[in-house]
Amino acid sequence: MKKIVIIGGGYGGVSTLRRLAGRKDISITLIDQHPYHFLQTEGYELVAGTLPFDQSFVNLHTLCSSYGEHVTFLHAKVDSIEVDEGKIYYHDRHELVYDFLIIAAGSVTRFISSIEGLRSCSHGVKSLTGAFRMKQFFENELFLRLENDKHAKEHYSVVIGGAGLSGVEIAAQMQHYFNRYYKSNTLACATLQIHLIAGGHSVLKGMHTKIMAKAEERLNDLGVIIHKGAHIESVEPHCACLEGGKKLDFDFMIFTGGIMASPLIANLHLDTNKLGQIIVNKYLQLPDHPEIFAIGDVAEIRDGRGKLIPDTAQVAIKSGQCAAENIRCLLEGKSPKEAKISIKGLAIALGGRYAIIDLKWIRIYGIVGYFTKQLVESLYKWPLWLRCRIGFQKTRSCQI
């Protein structure tokens, strides 16, 4: 029986698992340092209080249990991978052997080293821990203003560094949350100020001009303060220093200016790009190790024309499906298939029941866009939750 190991239980790893788990002639081990799959595309709704905490993740234990005894979840942090030996080491040199390996370890926030103080004074939100920390901060600030007259009269501000997709969504969701809170509680107190720092001359740089304009219009309507053409020089405790001497005081700072591959990759001595992403061939394999695949944010993935594809959940899912299909081919003695990955559409949440859907040939704005986004996300997560229920029942029956 061939042994398949998947490192990482995010969108890419779970996608691979779902495609391979139906085969009974292989054993699959999914390993992750967290026992859950964080639904990152909905993380900003968690922060804004519109998504219950228990609906922001998928339990990996019960998901794997639902497929049968040939699928196992291992809650552990990978220490190293010996690619020449076909072995993974975790928890003080515990060993895991594989015939095929899928590296789907994801990414972390890239804190730019040339910006002094950025890492120590700001936060990333790519993880459930980061999103939960931000949620706690906001709810604590609301409570202080409700409980204490002195605090109620104080302004406080949040600085978001980076006006790409993540930065824009966070700014919109947070501002909408506070606008709704003050209105519903009819509080006569100071307001939240959200400062969104855009390095370019528009938000969502690189997207269609209509989308950039609509997003900026929505942010302005919500009350987000946009700083265009601004670059962060340094960050001090509670103060972001911009080029030209401008300073923005803050109570909380979030940085969304980019990602880099999981730190695990740096220890593998593989060919990587400047973001630490693994260089793969057109089949998503390591060139010198065809039994190893790298997918999602951890890999440098290009389209059919050789152009780099942005790191999104959609790309992670599709690359996971391609890797699974190629492992199927190799198990059956067939040649692998070229990974032809492209982004079919993009959904942007902009606070409340407002979203933008970009399908290239058509764009949907407002409440229709919001419900379209909700539908797409539901079609992804509900089948996983149903499988988790099956896994829970199996686990429970074994314990009785």
C-alpha positions as CSV (number, residue, x, y, z in Angstrom):
1,M,0.0,0.0,0.0
2,K,1.5,3.3,-1.1
3,K,1.9,6.0,1.6
4,I,0.8,9.5,0.9
5,V,1.7,12.4,3.2
6,I,0.2,15.8,3.0
7,I,1.8,18.6,5.0
8,G,-0.7,21.4,5.7
9,G,-4.4,21.3,6.3
10,G,-5.3,24.6,4.5
11,Y,-7.2,25.0,1.2
12,G,-4.5,23.2,-0.8
13,G,-4.0,20.3,1.5
14,V,-7.7,19.7,2.1
15,S,-8.3,19.8,-1.6
16,T,-5.7,17.1,-2.2
17,L,-7.1,15.0,0.6
18,R,-10.7,15.2,-0.8
19,R,-9.5,14.0,-4.2
20,L,-7.4,11.1,-3.0
21,A,-9.4,9.8,0.1
22,G,-11.8,7.7,-2.0
23,R,-9.0,5.3,-2.9
24,K,-8.7,2.4,-0.5
25,D,-5.4,1.1,-2.0
26,I,-3.4,3.9,-0.4
27,S,-2.9,5.3,3.1
28,I,-3.0,9.1,3.6
29,T,-1.6,11.0,6.5
30,L,-2.5,14.7,6.8
31,I,-0.1,16.5,9.2
32,D,-0.6,20.0,10.6
33,Q,0.5,21.9,13.7
34,H,-3.1,23.1,14.1
35,P,-6.1,20.7,14.4
36,Y,-8.2,22.8,12.1
37,H,-8.6,24.2,8.6
38,F,-9.1,28.0,9.0
39,L,-11.6,29.4,6.5
40,Q,-9.4,32.4,5.8
41,T,-11.6,33.9,3.1
42,E,-14.2,34.5,5.8
43,G,-11.8,35.5,8.5
44,Y,-12.6,39.2,8.3
45,E,-16.3,38.4,9.0
46,L,-15.1,36.7,12.2
47,V,-13.3,39.9,13.2
48,A,-16.4,41.9,12.3
49,G,-18.6,39.8,14.5
50,T,-20.8,38.6,11.6
51,L,-19.4,35.0,11.6
52,P,-19.7,32.8,14.7
53,F,-16.3,31.5,15.9
54,D,-17.3,27.8,15.4
55,Q,-18.1,28.5,11.8
56,S,-14.7,29.9,11.0
57,F,-12.9,26.5,10.8
58,V,-13.1,22.9,9.9
59,N,-12.0,20.2,12.3
60,L,-9.2,18.1,10.7
61,H,-9.5,15.2,13.2
62,T,-13.2,14.5,12.3
63,L,-12.7,15.3,8.6
64,C,-10.0,12.7,8.2
65,S,-11.9,10.2,10.4
66,S,-14.9,10.4,8.0
67,Y,-13.0,8.7,5.2
68,G,-12.0,5.5,7.1
69,E,-9.0,4.0,8.7
70,H,-6.8,4.5,5.7
71,V,-6.9,8.3,6.3
72,T,-5.2,9.7,9.4
73,F,-4.7,13.1,10.9
74,L,-1.5,13.8,12.8
75,H,-1.5,16.9,15.0
76,A,2.2,17.8,14.9
77,K,4.7,20.4,13.6
78,V,7.1,19.2,10.9
79,D,10.7,19.7,11.9
80,S,12.4,18.7,8.7
81,I,12.0,16.8,5.4
82,E,14.7,14.5,4.2
83,V,13.8,14.4,0.5
84,D,16.5,12.0,-0.5
85,E,15.4,9.5,2.2
86,G,11.7,9.9,1.7
87,K,11.2,10.7,5.4
88,I,9.6,13.5,7.5
89,Y,10.7,14.2,11.0
90,Y,8.5,15.8,13.7
91,H,8.4,16.0,17.5
92,D,12.0,15.2,18.5
93,R,12.9,13.1,15.5
94,H,9.7,11.0,15.3
95,E,9.7,9.6,11.7
96,L,7.1,9.4,9.0
97,V,7.9,7.6,5.7
98,Y,6.2,8.5,2.4
99,D,6.0,7.3,-1.2
100,F,4.4,10.6,-2.3
101,L,4.6,13.9,-0.5
102,I,2.4,17.0,-1.0
103,I,3.8,20.1,0.6
104,A,0.9,22.5,1.3
105,A,2.3,24.3,4.3
106,G,0.9,27.7,3.2
107,S,2.3,31.1,3.9
108,V,2.8,33.8,6.6
109,T,2.7,37.5,6.6
110,R,5.9,39.0,5.0
111,F,7.1,41.7,7.4
112,I,9.5,43.8,5.3
113,S,12.8,43.8,7.1
114,S,13.9,47.2,5.8
115,I,10.9,48.8,7.7
116,E,12.3,49.2,11.2
117,G,9.9,48.2,13.9
118,L,7.3,46.7,11.5
119,R,7.4,43.1,12.9
120,S,7.5,44.1,16.5
121,C,4.8,46.8,16.4
122,S,2.2,45.3,13.9
123,H,0.2,42.2,13.5
124,G,-0.6,39.8,10.6
125,V,-4.1,38.2,10.2
126,K,-3.4,35.2,8.0
127,S,-4.1,32.8,10.8
128,L,-7.0,32.0,13.1
129,T,-4.8,33.2,16.0
130,G,-4.3,36.6,14.3
131,A,-7.9,37.0,13.4
132,F,-9.0,36.1,16.9
133,R,-6.5,38.5,18.5
134,M,-7.9,41.3,16.4
135,K,-11.5,40.4,17.2
136,Q,-10.6,40.4,20.9
137,F,-9.0,43.9,20.6
138,F,-12.1,45.4,19.0
139,E,-14.5,43.9,21.4
140,N,-12.4,45.0,24.3
141,E,-12.3,48.5,23.0
142,L,-16.1,48.5,22.6
143,F,-16.6,47.3,26.1
144,L,-14.3,49.9,27.6
145,R,-16.3,52.7,25.8
146,L,-19.6,51.2,27.0
147,E,-18.4,50.8,30.6
148,N,-16.4,54.0,31.1
149,D,-17.3,57.5,30.2
150,K,-13.7,58.6,30.0
151,H,-12.9,56.0,27.4
152,A,-16.1,56.7,25.5
153,K,-14.8,60.2,24.7
154,E,-11.5,59.0,23.3
155,H,-10.7,58.5,19.6
156,Y,-8.8,55.5,18.7
157,S,-7.3,54.4,15.5
158,V,-6.3,51.4,13.5
159,V,-3.6,51.6,10.8
160,I,-3.6,49.0,8.0
161,G,-0.5,48.8,6.0
162,G,-1.2,47.6,2.5
163,A,-4.2,48.2,0.3
164,G,-4.4,45.0,-1.6
165,L,-7.2,42.5,-1.3
166,S,-6.6,41.6,2.4
167,G,-6.1,45.2,3.5
168,V,-9.2,46.5,1.7
169,E,-11.4,43.8,3.0
170,I,-10.2,44.2,6.6
171,A,-10.7,48.0,6.5
172,A,-14.2,47.7,5.0
173,Q,-15.4,45.0,7.4
174,M,-14.0,46.6,10.5
175,Q,-15.4,50.1,9.6
176,H,-18.8,48.7,8.9
177,Y,-18.8,46.8,12.1
178,F,-18.1,49.9,14.2
179,N,-20.5,52.1,12.2
180,R,-23.3,49.5,12.9
181,Y,-22.3,49.3,16.6
182,Y,-22.5,53.0,17.2
183,K,-25.7,53.4,15.3
184,S,-27.5,50.5,16.9
185,N,-26.5,51.5,20.4
186,T,-27.1,55.3,19.7
187,L,-23.8,56.1,21.5
188,A,-22.7,59.7,21.6
189,C,-19.0,59.0,21.8
190,A,-15.9,59.2,19.7
191,T,-15.5,57.0,16.7
192,L,-13.0,54.6,15.3
193,Q,-10.6,55.9,12.7
194,I,-9.2,53.4,10.2
195,H,-6.3,54.5,8.1
196,L,-5.6,52.4,5.0
197,I,-2.1,52.9,3.6
198,A,-1.8,52.4,-0.2
199,G,1.7,52.4,-1.7
200,G,0.2,53.1,-5.1
201,H,-2.2,55.7,-6.3
202,S,-5.2,53.5,-5.8
203,V,-6.5,50.6,-3.7
204,L,-6.5,47.1,-5.2
205,K,-3.7,48.0,-7.6
206,G,-3.6,45.8,-10.7
207,M,-7.3,45.1,-10.8
208,H,-9.8,46.5,-13.3
209,T,-10.2,50.2,-13.0
210,K,-14.0,49.9,-12.3
211,I,-13.3,47.6,-9.4
212,M,-10.7,50.0,-8.0
213,A,-13.1,52.9,-8.3
214,K,-16.0,51.0,-6.8
215,A,-13.9,49.7,-3.9
216,E,-12.6,53.2,-3.1
217,E,-16.1,54.7,-3.3
218,R,-17.3,52.1,-0.9
219,L,-14.4,52.7,1.6
220,N,-15.0,56.4,1.5
221,D,-18.7,55.9,2.1
222,L,-17.9,53.8,5.2
223,G,-15.5,56.5,6.5
224,V,-12.2,54.7,5.9
225,I,-9.3,57.2,5.6
226,I,-7.2,56.3,2.6
227,H,-3.6,57.4,2.3
228,K,-2.6,57.0,-1.4
229,G,1.0,57.0,-2.7
230,A,2.2,56.5,0.9
231,H,5.0,54.3,2.0
232,I,5.9,53.3,5.6
233,E,9.4,54.2,6.6
234,S,9.4,52.9,10.1
235,V,7.0,51.9,12.9
236,E,7.2,52.8,16.5
237,P,5.0,51.7,19.3
238,H,1.6,53.3,18.5
239,C,3.0,55.4,15.6
240,A,3.5,54.7,11.9
241,C,6.1,57.0,10.3
242,L,5.5,57.6,6.5
243,E,7.7,59.1,3.9
244,G,7.8,62.8,4.0
245,G,7.6,63.0,7.7
246,K,3.9,62.3,8.2
247,K,3.0,60.3,11.3
248,L,-0.1,58.3,12.1
249,D,-0.8,57.4,15.7
250,F,-2.5,54.1,16.2
251,D,-3.8,51.8,18.9
252,F,-3.5,48.7,16.7
253,M,-1.7,48.1,13.5
254,I,-2.2,45.4,10.9
255,F,0.2,44.7,8.1
256,T,-1.1,43.1,4.9
257,G,1.7,44.1,2.5
258,G,2.5,40.6,1.3
259,I,3.2,37.0,2.1
260,M,6.1,34.6,2.1
261,A,6.2,30.8,2.2
262,S,6.0,28.9,5.4
263,P,9.3,29.1,7.4
264,L,9.5,25.3,7.0
265,I,10.6,25.7,3.4
266,A,13.8,27.6,4.3
267,N,15.2,24.5,6.0
268,L,14.7,22.2,3.0
269,H,17.5,23.6,0.8
270,L,15.3,23.6,-2.3
271,D,15.2,26.0,-5.2
272,T,13.0,28.9,-4.2
273,N,12.1,32.4,-5.3
274,K,12.5,35.6,-3.3
275,L,9.3,34.9,-1.3
276,G,10.6,31.5,-0.3
277,Q,8.2,29.7,-2.6
278,I,9.3,26.3,-4.1
279,I,10.1,26.3,-7.8
280,V,8.0,23.5,-9.3
281,N,7.7,22.1,-12.8
282,K,4.6,22.2,-15.0
283,Y,3.2,19.2,-13.1
284,L,3.7,20.9,-9.7
285,Q,6.5,18.5,-8.9
286,L,10.0,19.2,-7.5
287,P,12.1,18.9,-10.7
288,D,14.6,16.4,-9.0
289,H,12.0,14.6,-7.0
290,P,8.9,13.7,-9.0
291,E,7.4,12.0,-5.9
292,I,7.1,15.4,-4.2
293,F,4.5,18.0,-5.1
294,A,4.3,21.6,-3.8
295,I,0.9,23.5,-4.0
296,G,-0.8,26.6,-2.9
297,D,1.1,29.6,-1.4
298,V,4.2,27.5,-0.8
299,A,4.8,27.0,-4.5
300,E,5.6,29.4,-7.4
301,I,2.7,28.6,-9.7
302,R,2.5,30.0,-13.2
303,D,-0.3,29.9,-15.8
304,G,0.0,28.4,-19.4
305,R,1.8,31.5,-20.6
306,G,4.3,31.4,-17.8
307,K,2.8,34.3,-15.9
308,L,2.8,34.2,-12.1
309,I,-0.6,33.5,-10.6
310,P,-1.6,35.4,-7.4
311,D,-1.7,33.4,-4.2
312,T,-5.4,32.9,-3.4
313,A,-7.6,30.2,-1.9
314,Q,-8.9,29.4,-5.4
315,V,-5.4,28.7,-6.7
316,A,-4.6,26.6,-3.6
317,I,-7.7,24.5,-4.2
318,K,-7.0,24.0,-7.9
319,S,-3.3,23.2,-7.4
320,G,-4.4,20.6,-4.8
321,Q,-6.7,19.0,-7.3
322,C,-4.0,18.9,-9.9
323,A,-1.5,17.3,-7.5
324,A,-4.0,14.7,-6.5
325,E,-4.8,13.9,-10.2
326,N,-1.1,13.5,-11.0
327,I,-0.6,11.2,-8.1
328,R,-3.5,9.1,-9.4
329,C,-1.8,9.0,-12.8
330,L,1.5,7.9,-11.3
331,L,-0.2,5.2,-9.2
332,E,-1.7,3.8,-12.4
333,G,1.5,3.9,-14.3
334,K,0.4,6.9,-16.5
335,S,2.2,10.1,-17.2
336,P,1.3,13.2,-15.1
337,K,-0.8,16.0,-16.6
338,E,0.3,19.6,-16.9
339,A,-1.3,21.9,-14.3
340,K,-3.4,24.4,-16.2
341,I,-4.4,26.7,-13.4
342,S,-6.1,30.1,-13.9
343,I,-8.3,32.4,-11.7
344,K,-11.9,32.2,-13.0
345,G,-13.2,34.9,-10.7
346,L,-12.6,37.0,-7.6
347,A,-14.8,37.9,-4.7
348,I,-14.1,41.0,-2.5
349,A,-16.0,41.6,0.7
350,L,-16.5,45.3,1.4
351,G,-18.5,45.4,4.7
352,G,-22.0,44.4,5.5
353,R,-24.0,43.1,2.6
354,Y,-21.8,44.6,0.0
355,A,-19.3,42.7,-2.2
356,I,-17.7,42.8,-5.6
357,I,-17.6,39.7,-7.8
358,D,-15.2,39.9,-10.8
359,L,-15.8,37.2,-13.4
360,K,-13.7,39.1,-16.0
361,W,-16.6,39.0,-18.5
362,I,-19.0,40.4,-15.9
363,R,-18.8,42.3,-12.6
364,I,-21.4,42.2,-9.9
365,Y,-21.6,44.9,-7.2
366,G,-23.4,45.4,-3.9
367,I,-25.9,43.1,-2.3
368,V,-26.1,40.7,-5.3
369,G,-22.3,40.4,-5.1
370,Y,-22.6,39.7,-1.4
371,F,-25.1,36.8,-1.8
372,T,-23.0,35.4,-4.7
373,K,-20.0,35.3,-2.4
374,Q,-22.0,33.7,0.4
375,L,-23.2,31.0,-2.0
376,V,-19.7,30.2,-3.3
377,E,-18.3,29.9,0.3
378,S,-21.2,27.8,1.4
379,L,-20.7,25.4,-1.5
380,Y,-17.1,24.9,-0.3
381,K,-17.6,24.6,3.5
382,W,-20.9,22.8,3.9
383,P,-19.7,19.5,2.3
384,L,-16.7,19.6,4.6
385,W,-18.8,20.1,7.7
386,L,-21.1,17.3,6.7
387,R,-18.1,15.0,6.4
388,C,-17.0,16.2,9.9
389,R,-20.3,15.1,11.3
390,I,-19.8,11.6,9.7
391,G,-16.3,11.6,11.2
392,F,-17.6,12.6,14.6
393,Q,-20.1,9.8,14.7
394,K,-17.5,7.3,13.7
395,T,-15.2,8.5,16.5
396,R,-17.9,8.6,19.0
397,S,-19.1,5.0,18.2
398,C,-15.5,3.8,18.7
399,Q,-15.3,5.3,22.1
400,I,-18.6,3.7,23.3
